[in-house]
Amino acid sequence: MLTTLALLAMSVHGQPEPPIALHPDNPHVFLFRGQPTVLITGTEHYGAVLNLDFDHGPYLAELERCGLNLTRTFSGAYVEPQGAFGIARNTLAPEPGRLICPWARSDEDGYAGGGAKFDLETWDDAYFDRLRAFVALASEHGVVVEYVFFCPFYGEEQWALSPMNAGNNIQGIGDVDRKTVYDLSHPDLQAVQEALVRKVVRELAGFDNLYYEICNEPYFGGVSLEWQHRIADVIAEEEGRIGVRHLIAQNIANGAQVVTDPHPEVSVLNFHYATPPTAVDQNYDLGLAIVDDETGFDGQEDSTYRSQAWLFMLAGGSGFDHLDYSFSPDHEDGTFEYPEGQPGGGSRTLREQLGFLRTVLEELDLVSLKPDRDALRDLPEGVQGRALSAPGRQNLAYLTGSGPVDLVLSIPEGDYRLEWLDPETCGVIGEATDVRSDGSVSLHTPAFEPDIAFRLVAR
């Protein structure tokens, strides 16, 4: 098995590529297939593998077409009922009988989501075939997969659908309160969870376009920190036996939180709904990747999420993942016209705008760029901004609000080339080749609303 998987991650020189990692010269940037990389995407709602009605081929092709390079996918230990959270055509809510997960179906009817109960002592080979095929196809499209093992049960309706609930498996394991599923208090359930982690780690060992997240949003539903640390240890232990090492992500908080003692096996700190990007400011000095791993629930306007992405990435973020509801079963190419009541947005236009952000960043010297907290210090009321710089070489800044705005930047003496960028139309809207700095430079932006960006690159 491992020999076959390793062939999927061969470089052009015939040697296996190492898995995506933190860049050794700047841990806020990823190193993927030999290149400094940021992870930026608009992703379906995490059911691409577990939902048998979702054809992931058109989905992954659309990500590549838009220049996006990340997707999250849930294991199947957690699924949602249809209509949950007001999401129409939710990929994480399979139709009755259409859930596939790591555990095989038994011969006993009675799963709450339709069909037979699960056998927690038997793996479903068809699931792992589908999972490997998904990761392999993502690899062909240059897309990194974040595999999410677990998710808390926000309410009884989610717990009622989990294969780990005693009513849904023939072993009767999981006759527990939903808030104690992930707290080390039930040895039989813990054994099932650890066996799942070890099985997935073995099955996906040969892929380079992969990292693991312990648990989605553990701050809901009683997930203990000790349990999260145990799962991180299990991943590391199993990979140590195999001789591979994939990054491990821990979901820290919605918004922001200071991380004071990160687990030594955790390299990626995931935050959700991290606007403003305070989480980056608070934790940048830890030397770990910081990702805004889920956005949404903030209206349906493309400009909202585009602005969130630019602000987070130029604060020093390592990745940005927008929850894109235009992906659904039967609309895997992202053309689903979701209803007005949908709790978020998503569109091809937004995906292309996010791809433009990734292109702008990766055209610069990512490894040398650092957050520049002083570059945009005196912005007028109603205008926000963030900037990255490699002093004397490259500067990238973003403004949101309305302008024109007068700026005075403190940058080393020298000659620079200036480009004004339109994040909405994804193009250059103005340039100057003869910008001179004597230690500072004055700029007058073009008129803009709602946003504009600029690059200053030494000539």
HELIX and SHEET records of a PDB file:
HELIX    1   1 LEU A    2  LEU A    7  1                                   6    
HELIX    2   2 HIS A   56  ARG A   65  1                                  10    
HELIX    3   3 ALA A   84  GLY A   86  5                                   3    
HELIX    4   4 ASP A  125  GLU A  140  1                                  16    
HELIX    5   5 GLU A  156  TRP A  159  1                                   4    
HELIX    6   6 ALA A  166  ASN A  168  5                                   3    
HELIX    7   7 ARG A  178  THR A  180  5                                   3    
HELIX    8   8 PRO A  187  GLU A  203  1                                  17    
HELIX    9   9 LEU A  225  ILE A  242  1                                  18    
HELIX   10  10 THR A  278  ASN A  283  1                                   6    
HELIX   11  11 TYR A  284  LEU A  286  5                                   3    
HELIX   12  12 ASP A  302  LEU A  314  1                                  13    
HELIX   13  13 ARG A  348  GLU A  362  1                                  15    
SHEET    1   A 3 ALA A  21  HIS A  23  0                                        
SHEET    2   A 3 ASN A  26  PHE A  32 -1                                        
SHEET    3   A 3 GLN A  35  THR A  37 -1                                        
SHEET    1   B 8 LEU A  39  THR A  43  0                                        
SHEET    2   B 8 GLY A 319  LEU A 323  1                                        
SHEET    3   B 8 ALA A 289  THR A 295  1                                        
SHEET    4   B 8 VAL A 268  HIS A 272  1                                        
SHEET    5   B 8 ILE A 248  ASN A 254  1                                        
SHEET    6   B 8 LEU A 210  CYS A 215  1                                        
SHEET    7   B 8 VAL A 144  PHE A 150  1                                        
SHEET    8   B 8 LEU A  70  PHE A  74  1                                        
SHEET    1   C 2 TRP A 103  ASP A 109  0                                        
SHEET    2   C 2 ALA A 116  TRP A 123 -1                                        
SHEET    1   D 6 LYS A 370  PRO A 371  0                                        
SHEET    2   D 6 GLN A 384  ALA A 390 -1                                        
SHEET    3   D 6 GLN A 394  THR A 400 -1                                        
SHEET    4   D 6 ASP A 451  ALA A 458 -1                                        
SHEET    5   D 6 GLY A 414  ASP A 422 -1                                        
SHEET    6   D 6 GLY A 427  SER A 437 -1                                        
SHEET    1   E 2 ASP A 406  LEU A 409  0                                        
SHEET    2   E 2 VAL A 441  HIS A 444 -1                                        
END                                                                             
